[in-house]
Amino acid sequence: MRSLIFQGWLNGVWARTVLAAGLVFLGAIGGVPVGLTDLLPILMLSFAQQALNYWHYRRKGVFLDDLVFFGDLVLLAWVLRLAGGSQSPMVFMVYIWLYSSVVAGNDRGVRRWEVAPYLGAAAVLVVVGYGYPGYVPYLLAHAIGLLVFALNSHGLHLERYIGERDPLTGALNRGAGLGRLSDWLRGSKPFVLAFVDLKNFKAINDTHGHTVGDEVLRSVAERLKGAVRRTDLVVRYGGDEFVVASASPDLLERLMGVFGHPFQTSAGVVEVQGDVGCVRPQEGESLQALLVKSDAAMYRMKYTRNLEMRGENAN
C-alpha cells in the first residue's frame, strides 16, 4: 500500500518537474515570456500542494480530490497568463488537464465532478485570454473545442458504462465490480461488504419459467441499487448472487428491507427472500479473503434462519 501511495505521489512530482523544465527551456529560447522570478512562486506553490496532498491522504492513496482539483486550476491559469494568455502555445495544457480529470473521475466511478472539469477548463480559458487581442474569436474557438471534447468523452464513457454492466440486471458485472472493490481496498476506503443470495430461486424458474426468473433478477437489482447511494457498488456476482459495497453502517437492514414485500412479475406477484451476510474489511485484507468472509457470513445467516424456521414448524 505504501509503495503504491509513494508511486502516486512521485508521479505528481515528476509531472511538476517536467512542467518546470519545459517552462525554463521555453523561456530560455524565447518561446514564452516567463522569467525565473515568475516561475519560482508557481513551482513552490505547486510542490507545496503536492506535498500537502501526500501528507493528508497518505493512508488513502487518493491524489485527485476537490482540493487538488481547484489547486490545479489556479496554477494552470497562473502559468498560462504568464506564458502569454490566449497567445500561449501552452493553452493545449488545458485539454490535457481536462482529459486527466475526466478519466481519473471515471476510473473511480465518480459522478459528482462529471460536469465540473468542463466548467473549470472553460473558466481557465476565459481568464487566461482576457485582455489579449482576438478575445471573442478565441472564446468561440475554444467553446467549440470543449463541446467536441465533451461529446466525444460522453460517448467513450457511455461505451465504458455499457461494458461494465451486466446486460440482464444493469448492475455492475463481476469483472468491473471486483475491480472497483480492489480500488476501494487499495484506497483504504471504509465500507461494508454484503453478499446477497436469493433463496429458492431455482423453484421460481421451475414454477414460472426463466422469463419470470429474469424479471425477478432485474427487480432485485433495482431494489438493491435503490437501497444504497449512487456512489455505492451493486454487483451481479453470478446467477442469483449479488455483492453490495456501501459506507452505510446500516447496510444489512437496508438490504433486508429489499425483500420486505413481494415482486410484481408478468406471472403475478412472486415472493422472494434473500440471505445477506455483511462484513467489514480489515487492514491489509485481500479481496478474495473478504469475499470468502462475506460468503461465510451469508451462509451463517442462512443456517440460522433455517434453524429458526424448523423451530417454528416444530411448535
HELIX and SHEET records of a PDB file:
HELIX    1   1 ARG A    2  ALA A   28  1                                  27    
HELIX    2   2 LEU A   36  TYR A   57  1                                  22    
HELIX    3   3 ASP A   66  LEU A   82  1                                  17    
HELIX    4   4 GLY A   85  GLN A   87  5                                   3    
HELIX    5   5 PRO A   89  VAL A   91  5                                   3    
HELIX    6   6 PHE A   92  ASP A  107  1                                  16    
HELIX    7   7 ALA A  116  GLY A  129  1                                  14    
HELIX    8   8 TYR A  135  GLU A  164  1                                  30    
HELIX    9   9 ARG A  174  ARG A  186  1                                  13    
HELIX   10  10 PHE A  201  HIS A  208  1                                   8    
HELIX   11  11 HIS A  210  ALA A  227  1                                  18    
HELIX   12  12 LEU A  251  VAL A  258  1                                   8    
HELIX   13  13 LEU A  287  ALA A  314  1                                  28    
SHEET    1   A 4 LEU A 233  GLY A 238  0                                        
SHEET    2   A 4 GLU A 241  SER A 246 -1                                        
SHEET    3   A 4 VAL A 192  LEU A 198 -1                                        
SHEET    4   A 4 GLY A 274  VAL A 279 -1                                        
SHEET    1   B 2 PHE A 263  THR A 265  0                                        
SHEET    2   B 2 GLY A 268  VAL A 270 -1                                        
END                                                                             
